[in-house]
Amino acid sequence: MKIAIPAKDRQPSAAVDDRLGRAQWFVLYDTDTRTWDAIENAPTQQPLHGAGVQSGEALMRAGVTAVLAPHCGPNAFRVLQAGGISVFLGATGTVEETLAAYQAGSLLQAGAADVGGHW
């Protein structure tokens, strides 16, 4: 299973980014190999619209199966859900702390977006 967490930097010690679609990085954790990786989310830093869709598509291409985020807007949620990617909300602190909270069952699986578009 590959998990993605929006982050302000590429390291597992980085702070979680509040905005999924416009996060600068996605830090990835592979539960099978217990390894970390990161992908830059640079393409979404410029457009006025479509950041959630572009981010969701990038995560699908990366083979992600779960996203752990503080919030998720409607466009990103729609793309992630269509791609079979589960979304868990309530991420705080660092990427490592968020992963630990997920593994402890402390994050809630989202049934819908929890913020409006262009949040």
ChimeraX attribute file (.defattr): number of C-alpha atoms within 10 A of each C-alpha:
attribute: neighborCount
match mode: 1-to-1
recipient: residues
	/A:1	12
	/A:2	20
	/A:3	22
	/A:4	27
	/A:5	29
	/A:6	33
	/A:7	30
	/A:8	20
	/A:9	20
	/A:10	20
	/A:11	18
	/A:12	22
	/A:13	15
	/A:14	18
	/A:15	20
	/A:16	28
	/A:17	25
	/A:18	18
	/A:19	19
	/A:20	28
	/A:21	27
	/A:22	24
	/A:23	23
	/A:24	21
	/A:25	24
	/A:26	29
	/A:27	25
	/A:28	27
	/A:29	23
	/A:30	15
	/A:31	11
	/A:32	8
	/A:33	9
	/A:34	9
	/A:35	10
	/A:36	16
	/A:37	13
	/A:38	19
	/A:39	17
	/A:40	17
	/A:41	21
	/A:42	12
	/A:43	13
	/A:44	19
	/A:45	12
	/A:46	10
	/A:47	10
	/A:48	8
	/A:49	11
	/A:50	17
	/A:51	23
	/A:52	26
	/A:53	20
	/A:54	20
	/A:55	26
	/A:56	26
	/A:57	15
	/A:58	18
	/A:59	25
	/A:60	18
	/A:61	10
	/A:62	14
	/A:63	15
	/A:64	22
	/A:65	18
	/A:66	22
	/A:67	25
	/A:68	28
	/A:69	24
	/A:70	21
	/A:71	22
	/A:72	28
	/A:73	20
	/A:74	18
	/A:75	21
	/A:76	23
	/A:77	25
	/A:78	17
	/A:79	19
	/A:80	26
	/A:81	15
	/A:82	12
	/A:83	17
	/A:84	12
	/A:85	21
	/A:86	18
	/A:87	25
	/A:88	21
	/A:89	21
	/A:90	17
	/A:91	25
	/A:92	19
	/A:93	14
	/A:94	20
	/A:95	30
	/A:96	19
	/A:97	17
	/A:98	24
	/A:99	21
	/A:100	13
	/A:101	16
	/A:102	18
	/A:103	10
	/A:104	9
	/A:105	10
	/A:106	15
	/A:107	21
	/A:108	13
	/A:109	16
	/A:110	16
	/A:111	12
	/A:112	13
	/A:113	17
	/A:114	14
	/A:115	11
	/A:116	11
	/A:117	15
	/A:118	15
	/A:119	12
